[in-house]
Amino acid sequence: MFRTKRSGLVRRLWRSRAPVEGDGETDRGTHGSGGCCMGKATKVAKSNAGSEAELKALTHSVLKKIKEKQLEVLLQAVESKGGVRSPCLLLPSKVDAKVGQLSYSLPMLLYKVFRWPDLRHSSELKRLSCCESYGKVNPELVCCNPHHMSRLCELESPPPPYSRYPMDYLKPPDSLALQDSERGYWCVVAYWEEKTRVGRLYSVQEPSLDIFYDLPQGNGFCLGQLCSDNKSQLVQMVRSKIGYGIQLTREPDGVWVYNRSCYPIFIKSATLDNPDSRTLLVHKVFPGFSIKAFDYDKANSLQRPNDHEFTQQPRTGFTVQISFVKGWGQCYTRQFISSCPCWLEVIFNTR
């Protein structure tokens, strides 16, 4: 049977779809477990044979109507799991597709098939700032590249009691303070392995920064290039799991962190919690999810004169701590972030 290049691309794309529960394979980097950042992950039940067949037929039908060049863009993004920079995939936003009794827009269908099978509504998504459709309202053509999107962390539900912990005290060395020559940077990033800082401070001036260990087209803060003397097996294991790492982006409403890795990250930030709280929470962020880690408006209104976080860093004001793979706090064996194998300190210049 004669097979066209287009049909070959479609078959490769279907084979690269995001797995669902019961498929016999898992890919934490593609569907990200679903659910809010602090809550339990939502399990995705394996589709029955009928709905799977319907979804396959529908997906093949939709993909065969897309131009070959666009299929190649989609395949590049899907097979690299977002590791390779791929251009936008601009397609009509108002085209609907149906699976059984359910109807999806064309973008939603592609996001469900290739990233998050448990995706229910577009309100659960956040577009990355690198995308051409970022900030646009109801355009005729919208980017459908699944790796130009992230799942949005919702922090509406109250946290479980065990996630609260006393504020940990870690006085930074004098070199963590912003120098006068660095006032043009909106933040600096320090990488730590347990209680030891590794490498230099990384000053950030561009609006977006990739922080990673191993990224096919990495451009930013590469942790894999830093020289570390730490021989701990745990540190080496966690270091190897950082992978694509995170993307740190300064946007009009604050600073967002996008988890590009295949494992959860853990974040503590003063602006993520109730301003009246005496302690901060550690928030778990699943792969593929984004969270607004720092809110400038909230930060300016915070008054925490007794917190070590602020009193010990009067020149910088605010710090966000991010741990790869391992969490800390009362529900973990590690009470303080300085016991975590690999972690970041993001220090904001609010002056």
C-alpha positions as a Markdown table, in Angstrom:
| # | Residue | x | y | z |
|---|---|---|---|---|
| 1 | Met | 0.0 | 0.0 | 0.0 |
| 2 | Phe | 1.4 | 3.4 | -1.0 |
| 3 | Arg | 2.0 | 5.6 | 2.1 |
| 4 | Thr | 2.5 | 9.3 | 1.9 |
| 5 | Lys | 4.9 | 11.3 | 4.1 |
| 6 | Arg | 1.9 | 13.0 | 5.7 |
| 7 | Ser | 0.5 | 9.6 | 6.9 |
| 8 | Gly | 3.9 | 8.6 | 8.2 |
| 9 | Leu | 4.1 | 11.8 | 10.3 |
| 10 | Val | 0.6 | 11.2 | 11.6 |
| 11 | Arg | 1.4 | 7.6 | 12.7 |
| 12 | Arg | 4.6 | 8.8 | 14.4 |
| 13 | Leu | 2.6 | 11.5 | 16.2 |
| 14 | Trp | 0.0 | 9.0 | 17.4 |
| 15 | Arg | 2.7 | 6.7 | 18.8 |
| 16 | Ser | 4.2 | 9.7 | 20.7 |
| 17 | Arg | 0.9 | 10.6 | 22.4 |
| 18 | Ala | 0.8 | 11.1 | 26.1 |
| 19 | Pro | 0.2 | 7.8 | 28.0 |
| 20 | Val | -2.8 | 7.4 | 30.3 |
| 21 | Glu | -3.1 | 5.3 | 33.5 |
| 22 | Gly | -2.9 | 1.6 | 32.6 |
| 23 | Asp | -1.0 | 2.0 | 29.4 |
| 24 | Gly | 2.0 | 0.1 | 30.9 |
| 25 | Glu | 4.2 | 3.1 | 30.6 |
| 26 | Thr | 4.5 | 6.4 | 32.5 |
| 27 | Asp | 5.9 | 9.7 | 31.4 |
| 28 | Arg | 5.9 | 12.2 | 34.2 |
| 29 | Gly | 7.2 | 14.8 | 31.9 |
| 30 | Thr | 4.2 | 14.7 | 29.6 |
| 31 | His | 1.0 | 14.5 | 31.6 |
| 32 | Gly | 2.4 | 15.7 | 35.0 |
| 33 | Ser | 0.0 | 13.8 | 37.3 |
| 34 | Gly | -2.8 | 16.4 | 37.2 |
| 35 | Gly | -4.3 | 18.1 | 40.2 |
| 36 | Cys | -3.3 | 21.2 | 42.2 |
| 37 | Cys | 0.2 | 21.8 | 43.4 |
| 38 | Met | -0.4 | 20.8 | 47.0 |
| 39 | Gly | -3.2 | 18.3 | 46.6 |
| 40 | Lys | -3.3 | 14.7 | 45.6 |
| 41 | Ala | -2.7 | 13.9 | 42.0 |
| 42 | Thr | -5.7 | 13.1 | 39.9 |
| 43 | Lys | -5.4 | 9.6 | 38.4 |
| 44 | Val | -6.4 | 9.2 | 34.7 |
| 45 | Ala | -8.2 | 6.0 | 34.1 |
| 46 | Lys | -7.3 | 4.1 | 31.0 |
| 47 | Ser | -9.9 | 4.7 | 28.2 |
| 48 | Asn | -12.1 | 1.9 | 27.1 |
| 49 | Ala | -11.4 | 0.3 | 23.7 |
| 50 | Gly | -14.3 | 2.2 | 22.1 |
| 51 | Ser | -13.3 | 5.7 | 23.2 |
| 52 | Glu | -9.7 | 4.9 | 22.4 |
| 53 | Ala | -10.6 | 3.9 | 18.9 |
| 54 | Glu | -12.8 | 7.1 | 18.5 |
| 55 | Leu | -10.0 | 9.3 | 19.8 |
| 56 | Lys | -7.5 | 7.7 | 17.4 |
| 57 | Ala | -9.8 | 8.1 | 14.4 |
| 58 | Leu | -10.5 | 11.7 | 15.4 |
| 59 | Thr | -6.9 | 12.6 | 15.9 |
| 60 | His | -5.8 | 11.0 | 12.7 |
| 61 | Ser | -8.6 | 12.9 | 10.9 |
| 62 | Val | -7.5 | 16.2 | 12.3 |
| 63 | Leu | -3.8 | 15.7 | 11.8 |
| 64 | Lys | -4.3 | 14.7 | 8.2 |
| 65 | Lys | -5.8 | 18.2 | 7.5 |
| 66 | Ile | -2.7 | 19.9 | 8.8 |
| 67 | Lys | 0.1 | 20.9 | 6.5 |
| 68 | Glu | 3.2 | 18.7 | 6.4 |
| 69 | Lys | 5.5 | 21.5 | 7.6 |
| 70 | Gln | 3.2 | 22.0 | 10.6 |
| 71 | Leu | 3.1 | 18.3 | 11.3 |
| 72 | Glu | 6.9 | 18.3 | 11.4 |
| 73 | Val | 6.8 | 21.2 | 13.9 |
| 74 | Leu | 4.4 | 19.3 | 16.1 |
| 75 | Leu | 6.4 | 16.1 | 15.8 |
| 76 | Gln | 9.6 | 17.9 | 16.8 |
| 77 | Ala | 8.0 | 19.4 | 19.9 |
| 78 | Val | 6.3 | 16.1 | 20.9 |
| 79 | Glu | 9.2 | 13.8 | 20.4 |
| 80 | Ser | 11.7 | 16.1 | 22.2 |
| 81 | Lys | 9.1 | 16.7 | 25.0 |
| 82 | Gly | 9.7 | 20.4 | 24.7 |
| 83 | Gly | 13.5 | 20.0 | 25.0 |
| 84 | Val | 14.0 | 21.4 | 21.4 |
| 85 | Arg | 12.8 | 24.9 | 20.7 |
| 86 | Ser | 10.0 | 24.5 | 18.2 |
| 87 | Pro | 8.1 | 27.4 | 16.5 |
| 88 | Cys | 4.4 | 28.1 | 17.1 |
| 89 | Leu | 1.8 | 25.9 | 15.4 |
| 90 | Leu | -0.8 | 28.4 | 14.3 |
| 91 | Leu | -4.2 | 26.8 | 13.6 |
| 92 | Pro | -7.9 | 27.9 | 13.6 |
| 93 | Ser | -9.0 | 28.3 | 17.2 |
| 94 | Lys | -12.7 | 27.9 | 16.5 |
| 95 | Val | -12.7 | 24.4 | 15.0 |
| 96 | Asp | -14.4 | 21.8 | 17.2 |
| 97 | Ala | -13.7 | 18.1 | 17.4 |
| 98 | Lys | -15.9 | 15.5 | 19.0 |
| 99 | Val | -15.1 | 12.3 | 20.9 |
| 100 | Gly | -18.3 | 10.4 | 21.7 |
| 101 | Gln | -20.5 | 12.9 | 23.6 |
| 102 | Leu | -17.6 | 15.3 | 24.3 |
| 103 | Ser | -16.6 | 18.2 | 22.2 |
| 104 | Tyr | -13.2 | 19.9 | 22.2 |
| 105 | Ser | -11.7 | 22.8 | 20.4 |
| 106 | Leu | -8.8 | 21.9 | 18.1 |
| 107 | Pro | -6.1 | 23.3 | 20.6 |
| 108 | Met | -7.7 | 21.4 | 23.5 |
| 109 | Leu | -7.7 | 18.1 | 21.5 |
| 110 | Leu | -4.0 | 18.4 | 20.8 |
| 111 | Tyr | -3.2 | 19.4 | 24.4 |
| 112 | Lys | -5.1 | 16.4 | 25.7 |
| 113 | Val | -3.6 | 13.9 | 23.2 |
| 114 | Phe | 0.0 | 15.0 | 23.5 |
| 115 | Arg | 0.4 | 16.4 | 27.0 |
| 116 | Trp | -2.4 | 15.9 | 29.5 |
| 117 | Pro | -5.1 | 13.2 | 29.0 |
| 118 | Asp | -6.9 | 14.4 | 32.1 |
| 119 | Leu | -7.2 | 18.0 | 30.9 |
| 120 | Arg | -10.8 | 19.2 | 31.3 |
| 121 | His | -10.9 | 22.9 | 30.5 |
| 122 | Ser | -8.8 | 25.6 | 29.0 |
| 123 | Ser | -8.9 | 27.5 | 32.3 |
| 124 | Glu | -6.5 | 24.9 | 33.7 |
| 125 | Leu | -3.8 | 26.0 | 31.2 |
| 126 | Lys | -1.3 | 28.8 | 31.1 |
| 127 | Arg | 0.4 | 29.8 | 27.9 |
| 128 | Leu | 4.2 | 30.3 | 28.1 |
| 129 | Ser | 5.5 | 33.8 | 27.4 |
| 130 | Cys | 7.7 | 32.5 | 24.5 |
| 131 | Cys | 4.6 | 31.8 | 22.5 |
| 132 | Glu | 3.3 | 34.1 | 19.7 |
| 133 | Ser | -0.3 | 33.7 | 21.1 |
| 134 | Tyr | 0.8 | 34.8 | 24.6 |
| 135 | Gly | -1.4 | 37.7 | 25.8 |
| 136 | Lys | -3.7 | 37.7 | 22.7 |
| 137 | Val | -7.5 | 37.5 | 23.3 |
| 138 | Asn | -9.6 | 35.3 | 20.9 |
| 139 | Pro | -7.3 | 35.4 | 17.8 |
| 140 | Glu | -8.5 | 33.7 | 14.6 |
| 141 | Leu | -5.3 | 31.6 | 14.6 |
| 142 | Val | -4.0 | 30.3 | 17.9 |
| 143 | Cys | -0.8 | 28.4 | 18.7 |
| 144 | Cys | -1.6 | 24.7 | 19.3 |
| 145 | Asn | 2.0 | 23.6 | 20.1 |
| 146 | Pro | 1.4 | 21.5 | 23.3 |
| 147 | His | 4.8 | 22.5 | 24.6 |
| 148 | His | 4.0 | 26.2 | 24.5 |
| 149 | Met | 1.5 | 25.5 | 27.3 |
| 150 | Ser | 1.7 | 24.6 | 30.9 |
| 151 | Arg | -0.8 | 23.4 | 33.5 |
| 152 | Leu | -1.8 | 26.1 | 36.0 |
| 153 | Cys | -1.3 | 25.5 | 39.7 |
| 154 | Glu | -4.3 | 26.4 | 41.7 |
| 155 | Leu | -3.8 | 27.1 | 45.4 |
| 156 | Glu | -7.5 | 27.5 | 46.3 |
| 157 | Ser | -7.8 | 24.5 | 48.6 |
| 158 | Pro | -6.5 | 24.8 | 52.1 |
| 159 | Pro | -3.2 | 23.0 | 52.7 |
| 160 | Pro | -3.0 | 19.9 | 54.8 |
| 161 | Pro | -1.8 | 20.6 | 58.4 |
| 162 | Tyr | 1.4 | 18.6 | 57.9 |
| 163 | Ser | 2.7 | 20.9 | 55.2 |
| 164 | Arg | 3.3 | 23.8 | 57.7 |
| 165 | Tyr | 6.7 | 24.1 | 59.3 |
| 166 | Pro | 8.7 | 26.6 | 61.2 |
| 167 | Met | 10.6 | 29.2 | 59.2 |
| 168 | Asp | 14.0 | 27.7 | 58.6 |
| 169 | Tyr | 17.0 | 30.0 | 59.2 |
| 170 | Leu | 19.8 | 30.0 | 56.7 |
| 171 | Lys | 21.8 | 33.2 | 56.8 |
| 172 | Pro | 23.4 | 33.7 | 53.4 |
| 173 | Pro | 27.1 | 34.7 | 53.1 |
| 174 | Asp | 27.8 | 38.3 | 52.3 |
| 175 | Ser | 28.4 | 37.4 | 48.7 |
| 176 | Leu | 24.7 | 36.8 | 48.2 |
| 177 | Ala | 23.9 | 40.5 | 48.6 |
| 178 | Leu | 23.3 | 42.4 | 45.3 |
| 179 | Gln | 26.3 | 44.6 | 44.5 |
| 180 | Asp | 25.9 | 48.1 | 43.1 |
| 181 | Ser | 27.0 | 46.8 | 39.6 |
| 182 | Glu | 24.2 | 44.3 | 39.6 |
| 183 | Arg | 21.3 | 46.7 | 40.2 |
| 184 | Gly | 20.3 | 46.3 | 36.5 |
| 185 | Tyr | 19.3 | 42.7 | 37.1 |
| 186 | Trp | 15.8 | 41.8 | 38.3 |
| 187 | Cys | 17.1 | 38.7 | 40.2 |
| 188 | Val | 20.1 | 36.6 | 40.9 |
| 189 | Val | 20.1 | 32.8 | 41.2 |
| 190 | Ala | 22.3 | 30.7 | 43.5 |
| 191 | Tyr | 22.6 | 26.9 | 43.2 |
| 192 | Trp | 23.2 | 24.9 | 46.3 |
| 193 | Glu | 23.9 | 21.3 | 47.1 |
| 194 | Glu | 22.9 | 20.8 | 50.7 |
| 195 | Lys | 24.7 | 23.5 | 52.7 |
| 196 | Thr | 27.2 | 24.3 | 50.0 |
| 197 | Arg | 26.8 | 26.8 | 47.2 |
| 198 | Val | 28.1 | 25.6 | 43.9 |
| 199 | Gly | 29.3 | 28.0 | 41.2 |
| 200 | Arg | 28.9 | 31.7 | 40.9 |
| 201 | Leu | 25.8 | 33.8 | 41.4 |
| 202 | Tyr | 23.9 | 34.0 | 38.1 |
| 203 | Ser | 22.5 | 37.4 | 37.4 |
| 204 | Val | 19.3 | 37.6 | 35.3 |
| 205 | Gln | 18.6 | 40.5 | 33.0 |
| 206 | Glu | 16.6 | 38.8 | 30.2 |
| 207 | Pro | 12.8 | 38.3 | 31.0 |
| 208 | Ser | 13.1 | 34.5 | 30.8 |
| 209 | Leu | 15.7 | 32.1 | 32.0 |
| 210 | Asp | 16.1 | 28.3 | 31.6 |
| 211 | Ile | 17.8 | 26.6 | 34.6 |
| 212 | Phe | 18.7 | 23.0 | 33.7 |
| 213 | Tyr | 21.1 | 20.2 | 34.0 |
| 214 | Asp | 20.7 | 18.6 | 30.5 |
| 215 | Leu | 18.7 | 20.3 | 27.8 |
| 216 | Pro | 19.1 | 19.6 | 24.0 |
| 217 | Gln | 19.0 | 23.2 | 23.1 |
| 218 | Gly | 19.9 | 24.7 | 26.4 |
| 219 | Asn | 20.5 | 28.4 | 26.7 |
| 220 | Gly | 20.7 | 29.8 | 30.2 |
| 221 | Phe | 22.0 | 28.6 | 33.6 |
| 222 | Cys | 23.4 | 25.1 | 33.0 |
| 223 | Leu | 23.9 | 23.3 | 36.3 |
| 224 | Gly | 25.6 | 20.4 | 34.6 |
| 225 | Gln | 28.6 | 22.7 | 33.7 |
| 226 | Leu | 29.3 | 23.6 | 37.4 |
| 227 | Cys | 32.1 | 22.0 | 39.2 |
| 228 | Ser | 30.9 | 20.2 | 42.4 |
| 229 | Asp | 33.0 | 18.4 | 44.9 |
| 230 | Asn | 30.0 | 16.7 | 46.5 |
| 231 | Lys | 30.4 | 12.9 | 46.2 |
| 232 | Ser | 27.1 | 12.1 | 47.9 |
| 233 | Gln | 25.2 | 9.4 | 46.0 |
| 234 | Leu | 21.9 | 11.2 | 46.8 |
| 235 | Val | 23.1 | 14.5 | 45.4 |
| 236 | Gln | 24.4 | 12.8 | 42.3 |
| 237 | Met | 21.1 | 10.9 | 41.8 |
| 238 | Val | 19.0 | 14.1 | 42.2 |
| 239 | Arg | 21.4 | 16.1 | 40.0 |
| 240 | Ser | 20.8 | 13.5 | 37.2 |
| 241 | Lys | 17.1 | 13.9 | 37.6 |
| 242 | Ile | 17.0 | 17.7 | 37.1 |
| 243 | Gly | 17.0 | 17.2 | 33.3 |
| 244 | Tyr | 15.2 | 20.0 | 31.5 |
| 245 | Gly | 14.9 | 21.8 | 34.9 |
| 246 | Ile | 12.7 | 24.9 | 35.2 |
| 247 | Gln | 11.9 | 28.1 | 33.3 |
| 248 | Leu | 11.9 | 31.3 | 35.3 |
| 249 | Thr | 9.9 | 34.1 | 33.6 |
| 250 | Arg | 9.3 | 37.7 | 34.6 |
| 251 | Glu | 5.8 | 38.6 | 33.4 |
| 252 | Pro | 3.5 | 41.6 | 34.0 |
| 253 | Asp | 1.8 | 40.0 | 36.9 |
| 254 | Gly | 4.8 | 38.5 | 38.6 |
| 255 | Val | 7.5 | 35.9 | 38.3 |
| 256 | Trp | 6.4 | 32.4 | 37.1 |
| 257 | Val | 8.2 | 29.1 | 37.4 |
| 258 | Tyr | 7.5 | 26.4 | 34.9 |
| 259 | Asn | 8.5 | 22.8 | 35.8 |
| 260 | Arg | 10.0 | 21.4 | 32.6 |
| 261 | Ser | 11.6 | 18.4 | 34.3 |
| 262 | Cys | 10.1 | 14.9 | 34.7 |
| 263 | Tyr | 10.0 | 15.1 | 38.6 |
| 264 | Pro | 8.2 | 17.5 | 41.0 |
| 265 | Ile | 9.9 | 20.6 | 42.3 |
| 266 | Phe | 9.1 | 22.2 | 45.7 |
| 267 | Ile | 8.8 | 26.0 | 46.2 |
| 268 | Lys | 8.6 | 28.3 | 49.2 |
| 269 | Ser | 7.7 | 31.9 | 48.6 |
| 270 | Ala | 6.2 | 34.6 | 50.9 |
| 271 | Thr | 3.8 | 35.8 | 48.2 |
| 272 | Leu | 2.2 | 32.3 | 47.8 |
| 273 | Asp | 0.7 | 32.3 | 51.3 |
| 274 | Asn | -1.7 | 34.2 | 53.5 |
| 275 | Pro | 0.1 | 37.4 | 54.5 |
| 276 | Asp | -1.2 | 36.9 | 58.1 |
| 277 | Ser | 0.4 | 33.5 | 58.3 |
| 278 | Arg | 3.3 | 33.2 | 60.8 |
| 279 | Thr | 4.9 | 30.4 | 58.7 |
| 280 | Leu | 5.4 | 29.7 | 55.0 |
| 281 | Leu | 4.3 | 26.6 | 53.1 |
| 282 | Val | 6.3 | 24.4 | 50.8 |
| 283 | His | 4.4 | 24.0 | 47.6 |
| 284 | Lys | 4.8 | 20.9 | 45.4 |
| 285 | Val | 4.7 | 21.6 | 41.7 |
| 286 | Phe | 4.3 | 18.7 | 39.3 |
| 287 | Pro | 6.0 | 18.3 | 35.9 |
| 288 | Gly | 4.4 | 20.4 | 33.2 |
| 289 | Phe | 2.8 | 22.8 | 35.8 |
| 290 | Ser | 3.4 | 26.5 | 36.3 |
| 291 | Ile | 3.1 | 28.6 | 39.4 |
| 292 | Lys | 3.4 | 32.3 | 40.1 |
| 293 | Ala | 6.2 | 32.0 | 42.5 |
| 294 | Phe | 6.6 | 35.7 | 43.2 |
| 295 | Asp | 4.0 | 38.5 | 43.1 |
| 296 | Tyr | 5.4 | 42.0 | 43.1 |
| 297 | Asp | 2.2 | 43.7 | 44.3 |
| 298 | Lys | 1.9 | 41.3 | 47.2 |
| 299 | Ala | 5.6 | 41.6 | 48.0 |
| 300 | Asn | 5.4 | 45.3 | 48.3 |
| 301 | Ser | 2.6 | 45.1 | 50.8 |
| 302 | Leu | 4.1 | 42.4 | 53.0 |
| 303 | Gln | 5.2 | 43.4 | 56.5 |
| 304 | Arg | 7.1 | 40.7 | 58.2 |
| 305 | Pro | 9.6 | 42.4 | 60.5 |
| 306 | Asn | 10.2 | 39.3 | 62.5 |
| 307 | Asp | 11.0 | 36.9 | 59.6 |
| 308 | His | 14.6 | 35.9 | 59.1 |
| 309 | Glu | 13.8 | 35.7 | 55.4 |
| 310 | Phe | 13.5 | 39.5 | 55.2 |
| 311 | Thr | 15.6 | 40.9 | 58.1 |
| 312 | Gln | 18.7 | 39.0 | 57.0 |
| 313 | Gln | 18.6 | 40.3 | 53.5 |
| 314 | Pro | 17.7 | 44.0 | 53.8 |
| 315 | Arg | 19.2 | 44.9 | 50.4 |
| 316 | Thr | 17.4 | 42.3 | 48.4 |
| 317 | Gly | 14.2 | 41.9 | 50.3 |
| 318 | Phe | 12.7 | 38.7 | 48.9 |
| 319 | Thr | 13.9 | 35.2 | 48.2 |
| 320 | Val | 12.2 | 32.2 | 46.7 |
| 321 | Gln | 13.6 | 28.8 | 47.4 |
| 322 | Ile | 13.2 | 25.9 | 45.0 |
| 323 | Ser | 14.2 | 22.3 | 45.6 |
| 324 | Phe | 14.5 | 19.7 | 42.8 |
| 325 | Val | 12.9 | 16.2 | 43.4 |
| 326 | Lys | 13.1 | 16.3 | 47.2 |
| 327 | Gly | 10.8 | 18.3 | 49.5 |
| 328 | Trp | 11.3 | 19.6 | 53.0 |
| 329 | Gly | 9.2 | 20.5 | 56.0 |
| 330 | Gln | 7.4 | 18.5 | 58.6 |
| 331 | Cys | 6.0 | 15.9 | 56.2 |
| 332 | Tyr | 9.5 | 15.0 | 55.1 |
| 333 | Thr | 12.6 | 13.7 | 56.7 |
| 334 | Arg | 14.3 | 17.0 | 55.8 |
| 335 | Gln | 13.1 | 19.9 | 58.0 |
| 336 | Phe | 15.2 | 22.6 | 56.2 |
| 337 | Ile | 16.0 | 23.3 | 52.6 |
| 338 | Ser | 19.7 | 23.3 | 53.5 |
| 339 | Ser | 19.3 | 19.5 | 53.9 |
| 340 | Cys | 17.9 | 19.1 | 50.3 |
| 341 | Pro | 20.4 | 17.6 | 47.8 |
| 342 | Cys | 19.9 | 20.2 | 45.0 |
| 343 | Trp | 18.2 | 23.5 | 45.3 |
| 344 | Leu | 18.0 | 27.1 | 44.1 |
| 345 | Glu | 17.8 | 30.4 | 45.8 |
| 346 | Val | 16.2 | 33.1 | 43.7 |
| 347 | Ile | 16.9 | 36.6 | 45.1 |
| 348 | Phe | 14.8 | 39.4 | 43.7 |
| 349 | Asn | 16.0 | 42.9 | 43.3 |
| 350 | Thr | 13.0 | 44.9 | 44.4 |
| 351 | Arg | 14.8 | 48.2 | 44.5 |
